[in-house]
């Protein structure tokens, strides 16, 4: 049996009892720099969580014949956006005229950010203009069918099925454009699917509003965002780990391109802090013109020496692309995977406790689990852990790996901790 297969099967035994998931990172489109960004919220939680990270990915790719690469815009432009499909771990980016899709967070970064499709943004027979916003209903939850991309040109919203990877078009229209009454106050700049069954739209003047899918009937009043000092809003992303059994609040992220505010979507006030977003106001890595949520993992704590634990794919529920990846592990001895949960909680140690000659960031006691795995070695080792359906949103998982030599403790090395929160697609 191969080492990777053995690890996968051992970890799968754990998954059957308590699935992994990853927490929330944000996606931002930078139309000035022609980049997609993946970034965390600012640290400020237990153990300094989350460890701040920001990864740029060039997005000006030539993919399909006759379709130009994404263009750049001037600072402050409302055109363009980014959207995410957690079920397939696909990222969609638009400059307003062209939409290009990319692979997401692949195992050990092999093939990450690879362009897989490109097509012209639909105008629905010339009814809609260049796009200012875009969001993905990955589950096809409203139609019960394939994933939908929802788009806005600042005045209207519409939805279509994007072409399959590599197909280069055509799109399949599903919901024709309808006029947003609140766009008379100022242009709509982004749209985000809420698995609770509504669409959230951000507007440049600084407010958000929910709408019934398939039409432009408001599902909420106009809600001013007052959580942070913000300029004109350019993006919105629903936190699909909320509401949950700990909080009834539907939280989300809104941005003016410079600051991301974590807010209660129904009030515009600060949302309750979470492990992955402990602060209300968070900086962006660049001047952004669009925002989306990606269900990627966040880290906390630090390795003992150099071994590192991270995630790949996305952990929606279901989450067929999700897994753990370990780098820099010792080539001898035994790897112990430690896991615990926020229920009954807390599941993590902050500050860490001493154990087997290293710091332990995850509580290994009940209902925690410790699984012994083979030695992994210094290269990146993926551990696929697909998430089954029906796992509750908001369940948080904490994981760490400790490596002990053939002679037993003390530990040769230990990884940082990883925090994870289940989210709906």
SETORMI-517342 format. One record per residue: residue in one letter; z, y, x of N, C-alpha, C in turn. Coordinates in steps of 0.001 Angstrom, whole numbers, plus 500000, padded with zeros to 6 digits. Layout:
<tigus>
AZYXZYXZYX
...
</tigus>
This chain:
<tigus>
X500000498813500841500000500000500000500000501246500882
X499168502240500574499106503442501383500374504261501220
X500676505109502239501873505923502208501845506865501012
X500711507536500778500625508487499671500821507803498333
X500215506597498156500346505876496904501784505445496694
X502438504991497791503828504569497682504708505726497247
X504477506902497840505249508083497467504997508443496014
X503740508393495599503385508765494234504070507856493224
X504097506535493516504712505596492592506216505793492527
X506833506033493689508280506251493698508637507507492939
X507901508567493181508166509813492472507863509680490996
X506896508855490647506560508635489251507695508017488465
X508523507202489139509686506648488470510634507753488027
X510791508755488888511609509910488538510982510694487406
X509688510877487454508995511669486453509186511100485067
X509236509764484978509428509148483675510755509516483055
X511757509825483905513063510170483387513200511662483122
X512597512469484012512736513923483887511590514600484607
X510592515082483888509388515615484520509653516855485341
X508873517002486405508871518235487168508082519288486402
X508265520509486804507401521605486365507489522681487406
X506597523599487387506752524715488299506996525999487539
X507446526980488293507839528235487667506647529160487553
X506932530440487457505882531401487183505527532239488404
X504251532248488759503712533243489664502665534017488869
X502327535172489354501385536035488661500046536049489386
X498990536229488614497649536419489146497238537859488878
X496654538492489870496167539851489694494769539989490246
X493925540740489557492575541006490048492547542391490691
X492027542424491901491912543647492688490426543961492822
X489918544815491936488487545075491917488054546015493032
X488993546739493638488657547607494760488454546773496026
X489350545799496247489252544944497416488483543664497205
X487950543421495972487233542187495641488084540963495943
X489324540969495439490272539898495704490962539451494424
X491290538157494364492265537642493416493578537468494172
X494673537886493573495983537746494194496839536771493396
X497587535901494104498656535111493513499954535588494141
X500916536011493321502114536601493887503326536329493009
X504487536403493630505735536186492923506338537516492493
X507310537423491602508147538576491301509016538885492508
X509627540056492514510478540457493630511757539621493647
X512302539350494856513559538588494936514729539404494427
X515789538705494039516976539383493536517897538440492793
X517507537175492726518315536191492029519203535409492974
X519745534288492521520595533448493365519868533017494638
X520583533049495784520006532675497080518792533532497430
X518729534745496887517593535610497175516309535193496505
X516396534365495470515200533856494797514483534964494027
X513156534812493872512305533846494574511916534353495958
X511616533407496881511084533817498173509766534544497924
X509624535805498341508412536561497996507182536022498708
X506127535823497952504849535363498499503717536110497813
X502628536290498551501421536922498002500224536382498771
X499283535772498044498115535168498663496849535815498120
X496001536384498996494719536939498546493619535898498586
X492662536009497681491520535105497624490268535941497356
X489294535982498261488065536741498008487356536233496760
X486858537143495929486238536709494669484769537118494524
X484199537747495542482794538175495437481871537035495850
X481771536020494995481011534815495325479692534773494563
X478648534313495244477347534066494617477295532593494260
X477284532275492957477440530901492512476193530377491811
X475706531096490813474607530620489972473364531489490164
X472187530891490125470950531668490293470829532766489244
X470469533953489697470250535066488788471501535785488350
X472681535297488756473946535943488384474538536577489639
X474676537891489674475189538538490884476662538242491090
X477158538389492319478596538247492554479362539371491871
X480654539152491708481498540191491121481417541452491967
X481284542592491303481191543855492003482543544522492145
X482591545567492941483813546345493110483764547578492219
X484941548130491961485036549344491164485905550347491905
X485904551555491450486743552583492052488180552434491574
X489106552947492354490520552891491988490740553547490628
X491536552881489792491854553416488483490917552989487375
X489878552218487706488958551756486666489648550755485753
X489342550830484473489896549883483509489042548622483389
X487849548629483963486966547461483840487497546290484667
X487293545079484139487634543873484876488995543318484512
X489178542024484847490454541366484538490432539967485148
X491544539242484918491713537880485410492399537066484328
X492067535762484242492656534868483249492862533507483882
X493724532690483278494116531419483874494115530307482838
X493582529144483225493636527927482411494550526939483124
X495814526775482681496741525898483394496406524422483273
X495722524020482213495413522600482041494426522094483085
X493474522933483462492501522547484485492749523254485806
X493742524128485858494044524949487030492795525710487470
X492223526455486513491020527244486751491337528719486540
X490836529561487453491037531000487376489709531667487036
X489701532545486025488515533297485626488714534763486014
X487697535340486647487750536750487036486485537451486553
X486642538683486083485480539457485647485548540870486220
X484373541423486500484262542842486862483834543666485660
X483775543017484501483339543651483266481965543202482839
X481121542819483808479741542415483522479489540946483794
X480177540384484802480010538991485205481372538325485184
X481405537039484816482632536242484865482411535106485858
X483294534961486823483230533876487803484521533080487718
X484403531749487781485592530893487750485811530250489112
X487100529989489418487509529470490707488515528337490517
X488543527418491480489616526441491500490924527155491798
X492015526582491320493314527210491488494058526703492707
X495299526320492499496189525912493585496056524408493799
X495060523992494559494795522576494781495765521988495798
X495852520651495839496797519962496712496567520341498169
X497647520773498837497600521150500257496517522185500536
X496194522985499510495216524086499591493802523616499901
X493541522322499807492181521841500019491293522225498853
X490331523096499084489430523514498016489959524609497139
X491116525185497445491651526278496639490739527491496708
X490665528235495617489860529470495524488365529200495648
X487931527981495399486504527663495516485781528095494246
X484686528873494359483958529300493151483226528128492517
X483364527955491205482780526795490536481821527167489412
X481786528419489004480876528787487923480746530308487877
X479638530791487336479433532215487176478434532443486059
X478720533431485206477835533708484077478046535145483633
X477080535678482936477187537048482444478190537123481293
X479000538158481302479937538370480205479161538569478910
X479549537879477848478792537991476595478939539366475961
X477879539813475355477919541086474612477859540850473111
X477695539577472700477610539235471286476521540059470602
X475319539953471198474172540651470623474211542147470826
X474858542600471888474939544029472163476042544745471435
X476882544000470710477969544626469961479085545084470893
X479362544276471940480445544600472863479893545157474172
X480683546030474790480313546592476080480975545839477216
X480982546403478423481629545759479576483105545475479293
X483606544398479864484942543905479531486029544657480295
X487110544968479581488296545545480198489437544543480272
X489339543429479537490419542453479514489940541078479131
X490739540054479530490344538668479291491600537791479343
X491695536807478446492802535858478432492308534500478007
X493072533454478351492635532084478078493619531364477174
X493098530771476113493844529818475287493420528437475772
X494174527906476750493767526670477423493788525461476509
X494711525441475551494860524268474696493903524274473523
X493153525388473340492368525487472122493277525428470912
X494505525971471092495546525803470088495194526360468739
X494422527415468697494100528015467410493004527244466687
X492061526679467449490936525967466834491103524462466873
X492027523963467725492144522526467906491002521951468716
X490232522822469363489072522392470113489187522691471587
X488071523011472242488076523266473683488742524590474009
X489034524839475290489643526115475689488776527300475289
X489436528408474988488750529632474605489074530737475594
X488090531570475880488331532823476576488283533943475548
X489372534700475462489435535883474620489126537097475476
X488310538007474969487892539172475756487976540432474901
X488118541564475604488073542863474944487236543824475778
X486558544733475096485811545795475780486525547141475623
X487772547090475197488550548302474975488647548689473521
X487689548225472713487678548554471285487783547314470406
X487192546203470854487106544990470052487627543799470834
X487945542717470122488248541441470750487336540386470153
X487043539343470957486200538235470535486573537033471386
X486066535855471017486392534640471760485173533740471870
X485106532991472967484012532041473192484503530900474070
X483734529816474054484000528679474932483193528880476209
X483855528925477376483096529108478621482310527852478958
X481238527983479728480463526802480115481264525914481052
X480948524617481098481643523712482024481401524117483474
X482250523630484363482129523931485789480746523542486297
X480103524488486953478787524237487525477635524349486562
X477923524612485281476853524630484276476096525951484268
X476724527032484740476087528353484814475668528890483454
X476284528439482409475998528939481064475225527912480256
X475003528173478962475417529359478205476817529206477632
X477365530316477178478657530281476497478440529874475048
X479528529474474370479477529112472955480350530099472185
X479756531052471438480572531998470661481397531271469617
X482640531690469431483529531076468443484003532111467432
X484559533227467912485002534280467018484234535548467344
X483498536111466402482714537322466664483628538522466860
X483102539595467443483924540775467703484492541383466423
X485728541830466515486350542612465444487015543827466068
X487145544872465287487600546163465788489119546261465749
X489721546686466872491154546907466963491478548321466481
X492233548414465406492539549737464858493306550601465864
X494192549985466645495000550755467587494201551274468769
X492964550768468949492115551286470020491727552735469780
X491928553221468560491660554633468288492646555536469032
X493835554981469368494834555747470113494476555765471599
X493927554672472085493557554534473490493003553141473722
X492209552923474792491492551663474955492404550468475228
X492005549319474676492651548047475010492235547644476420
X493196547118477188492919546815478594493095545357478969
X493734544562478118493913543145478434494332542412477179
X494164541087477202494564540231476093495168538957476670
X496249538473476045496928537271476532497305536388475361
X496999535100475507497284534135474448498759533759474463
X499391533817473302500768533390473108500728532057472377
X501222530947472995501198529647472314501930529633470987
X502719530671470719503333530787469404502342531107468307
X501087531431468696500032531582467705499490532971467519
X499781533895468457499234535241468346498604535651469675
X497837536730469629497263537334470822497982538644471104
X498400538824472353499014540082472747497993540929473474
X497901542191473100496922543115473670497664544300474272
X497277544696475497497827545907476114496849547054475928
X497383548250475797496576549456475604496944550472476679
X495946551178477172496144552113478278497244553144478021
X497404553673476805498437554703476612499866554221476810
X500083552918477039501427552452477341502086551634476258
X501300551046475346501890550209474309501172548874474231
X501820547916473559501260546584473339501335546276471854
X500560545263471432500559544882470027500064543452469908
X500639542705468976500214541328468701499219541308467555
X498271540356467650497232540218466626497070538751466243
X496631538562464994496310537229464514494985536806465126
X494885535631465756493621535203466349492526535066465299
X491304535313465724490173535155464833489925536352463952
X490644537408464175490479538640463414491291539706464084
X491296540871463529492039541973464136493192542422463265
X493800541484462525494963541817461711496195541889462604
X496907543021462638498105543130463478499174542125463063
X499823541517464072500951540619463836502263541261464266
X502184542517464721503375543275465092503035544745464969
X504039545616464939503742547052465021503315547412466436
X502894548635466641502645549151467987503988549239468715
X504052548658469928505320548557470661505203549304471990
X505844550470472131505822551175473417506600550385474471
X506090550352475693506763549677476796507569550718477563
X508890550563477547509744551535478199510624550949479275
X510306549735479740511200549041480663511171549610482073
X510043550136482529509896550672483885509056551945483810
X509144552794484812508209553930484875506797553403485143
X505935553466484144504586552919484252503555553972483890
X502407553893484562501256554680484168500455553939483108
X499176554252482954498344553551481978498357552035482211
X498578551277481147498636549820481273497250549247481505
X497163548283482437495884547615482714495963546111482514
X497166545537482276497244544092482149498477543631481417
X498368542442480802499480541801480102499363540300480280
X500516539614480405500548538155480523501807537647479842
X501649536775478865502784536178478157503471535171479070
X504797535201479117505573534177479819505711532986478884
X504910531946479128504847530823478203506018529854478342
X506978530168479223508237529415479246509222529949478211
X508838531029477531509696531633476518508966531665475179
X509700531704474062511144531497473928511518530044474217
X512817529797474440513250528443474758514664528214474257
X515255527076474599516557526724474046517684527570474617
X517398528390475638518401529305476169518250530718475623
X517048531085475201516806532468474778515737532513473694
X515961533313472639514955533446471584513879534484471905
X513992535171473040513097536265473379511732535747473821
X510663536341473292509317536108473811509073537146474896
X509084536690476150508967537604477278507537537638477789
X507241538661478553505915538777479138505914539822480234
X504780539943480898504604540868482001503527541890481627
X503773543144481916502757544182481748502685544976483047
X501514545523483352501352546250484600500462547465484427
X500748548472485269499858549619485395499021549507486663
X499069548333487301498330548078488528499158548246489772
X500304548942489658501182549191490804502534548510490618
X503015548496489381504298547885489036504085546891487907
X504779545753487990504783544770486905506151544802486249
X506194545027484946507443545054484196507594543754483415
X508789543176483472509111541955482724509842542375481461
X509214542175480296509713542801479077509809541807477923
X510643542156476976510670541526475655509446542060474908
X508495541201474604507239541679474035507422542317472659
X508450541927471920508619542464470577509408543770470540
X509954544194471701510682545460471728510179546396472826
X509544545844473873509147546650475024510277546930475983
X511495546462475662512655546639476528512693545539477584
X513533545664478619513618544612479632513952543256479028
X513277542222479498513578540855479078514777540346479866
X515504539364479338516620538787480103516124538247481437
X516863538454482530516409537970483832516339536455483881
X515419535945484682515262534511484888515337534215486381
X515420532952486734515467532564488141514194533014488849
X513038532903488170511764533231488798511410534708488692
X512023535425487744511837536876487625513193537513487356
X513990537727488422515344538246488223515399539754487988
X514342540484488372514322541931488240513308542359487185
X513571543468486540512667543967485501511401544572486099
X511542545385487151510414546116487724510046545505489077
X508782545116489230508338544387490409507066545008490974
X506947545114492310505737545697492898504576544714492886
X503365545217492875502169544393493009501728544380494481
X500959543384494914500512543338496307499337544254496609
X498702544791495577497551545683495731497396546450494424
X496449547367494390496157548074493145495367547145492240
X496001546696491158495405545679490289494746546315489071
X493737545615488548493115546037487295493210544955486227
X493969543884486496494153542825485519495305541926485916
X495845541182484936497035540376485154496938539085484353
X497476537999484904497576536718484200498770535970484768
X499204534935484058500299534086484501499747532761484992
X500232532282486128499901530953486633501196530164486784
X501223528948486280502451528158486302502565527407487627
X502708528189488711502912527666490054504380527767490419
X504811526976491389506218526938491747506688528140492538
X507994528399492524508608529399493388509636528715494268
X509876529307495427510808528747496398512071529592496463
X513149528957496929514388529681497216515065528997498397
X516035529684499000516673529127500181515715529096501355
X516007528224502334515199528150503549515290526753504136
X514259526301504877514325525006505553515392524998506646
X515866523811507006516798523700508128516089523977509440
X514888523384509600514103523602510814512720524108510431
X511835523217509986510474523640509686509833522957508501
X510493521954507924509907521266506774509888522188505564
X508836522123504781508670523046503661508239522287502407
X508847522641501292508501522055499994507833523112499136
X506730522733498505506010523650497624505392522828496505
X504637523463495642503966522784494548502465523013494640
X501725522221493886500306522494493683499976522250492227
X498823522775491798498454522645490396499364523476489512
X499359523155488239500171523902487280500881522940486350
X502072523338485940502914522466485139503093522983483737
X501999523094483046502097523274481601502535521939481026
X502756521915479721503155520665479101502155520305478003
X501150519421478303501042518609479516500513519403480706
X500691518811481905500250519451483141499599518427484058
X498340518071483798497702516985484562497439517315486023
X497489518600486428497138518954487803498352519106488708
X499560518980488181500748519358488935501178518316489966
X501807518801491037502422517930492027503236518718493020
X503934517994493881504667518576494998503877518357496274
X504092519212497277503498519015498590504533519351499654
X504585518496500663505563518615501730504820518784503047
X505239519736503864504640519932505186505744520003506233
X505406519557507452506332519667508574507474518691508557
X507337517568507847508424516600507753508470515708508996
X509636515137509334509721514188510441508882512934510174
X508459512284511256507620511076511139508425509794511119
X509741509902511215510597508720511229511684508868510177
X512348507758509864513480507784508959513090507760507495
X513941508348506676513797508320505220513814509738504670
X512955509989503709512921511270503004513628511109501667
X514610511948501420515343511901500156514949513109499296
X514455512830498110514083513864497151515244514066496188
X515781515290496132516922515622495281516434516500494133
X516845516165492923516384516890491735517544517117490774
X517582518289490153518512518536489060517906519554488118
X518652519932487070518080520675485951519000521816485514
X518456522726484728519255523826484204520011523439482939
X519916522197482532520669521710481375521350520399481760
X522659520269481708523590521315481266523760522450482265
X523272522283483502523174523380484459524397523561485338
X524294524430486359523069525178486659522006524368487399
X522399523295488118521426522431488789521177522784490235
X521558524003490659521328524419492040522649524866492656
X522678524928493974523825525453494711523459526788495341
X524178527844494970524032529143495616525411529764495692
X526009529884496887525430529511498178525297528006498316
X524464527558499281524284526113499472525572525482499990
X525698524173499772526861523444500276526449522642501492
X527352522396502432527015521574503596526947520106503209
X526027519386503825525892517962503556524974517307504559
X525353516165505091524593515371506073523995516255507170
X524752517266507592524321518098508693523318519164508339
X523159519503507063522212520535506658522719521231505405
X522018522239504951522361522936503723521705522241502535
X522471522048501490521966521413500267521838522492499196
X520606522699498729520305523758497758520278523241496319
X520252521908496137520151521314494801521343520398494579
X521948520494493425523107519671493076522660518222492871
X523121517269493712522672515884493554523501515081492563
X524533515690491969525402514957491058524805514919489661
X525426514150488775524918513943487428524683515272486729
X523536515468486022522452514493485838521414514518486955
X521825514925488167520878514955489271520414513576489691
X519333513542490437518731512294490875518353512409492341
X518573511345493100518148511281494496517261510057494650
X516060510257495178515104509167495371514764509067496846
X514836507864497393514479507615498779512988507317498870
X512307508003499802510876507850500011510611507518501476
X509427506994501799509109506702503200509041507975504034
X509079507819505356508862508949506249507498509563505956
X507404510882506037506203511579505583505320512058506729
X505904512566507788505099513066508894504811514545508765
X504299515157509862504190516616509916503060517216509095
X502043516442508750500947516987507966501348517256506531
X500464517886505787500735518157504374500554516883503563
X501578516473502854501560515249502048501675515625500576
X500638515356499772500724515654498329501400514525497568
X502172514891496572502835513936495689502428514281494257
X501367513664493722500932513996492354502007513643491338
X502298514563490437503322514368489415502848515006488107
X501912514370487456501379514916486207502488515051485172
X502455516147484432503477516431483426503008515889482069
X503818515050481420503437514555480095503608515631479036
X503014515438477862503180516417476780504576516352476173
X504868517335475360506099517397474549507348517690475364
X507199518088476645508364518540477410508723519949476933
X509991520242476687510330521538476087510112522704477035
X509585523793476514509431525021477288510797525531477702
X510873526053478926512107526628479430512981525677480208
X512678524358480196513425523434481035513154523769482498
X514207523998483273514049524332484684514491523161485551
X513729522917486598513988521834487523514155522419488913
X515100521883489667515359522308491033515170521104491942
X514405521264493027514085520145493909514217520555495369
X514605519589496211514694519759497653514486518393498298
X514023518379499561513911517128500304514755517218501569
X515472516120501868516290516000503073515802514785503846
X515683514926505169515111513874506007516171513373506976
X516451512065506894517482511431507707516827510394508606
X517216510361509883516631509440510846517059508005510634
X516454507068511379516784505639511212518252505328511464
X518912506143512309520319505903512596521275506517511593
X520735507173510572521574507792509560521867509239509854
X522800509861509092523113511282509267523588511566510694
X523454512857511147523058514040510371521561514104510116
X521185515001509214519790515118508830518939515619509988
X517717515079510096516743515581511056516211516945510625
X516030517115509325515502518371508775515728518358507275
X515515519486506640515598519603505185514725520771504765
X514169520682503594513281521735503107514074522826502398
X513369523879502070513843524874501121513998524247499741
X514536524976498813514561524531497425513348525037496671
X512985524343495625511906524747494714512483524803493307
X512192525900492613512618526022491217511409525911490319
X511594525339489133510510525059488230510891525301486789
X509989525882485986510264526135484575509062525705483747
X509284524807482809508208524291481963507612525420481114
X506308525466481039505629526442480196504569525794479329
X504297526369478176503269525861477278501894526334477748
X500836525563477477499493525992477897498932527070476979
</tigus>
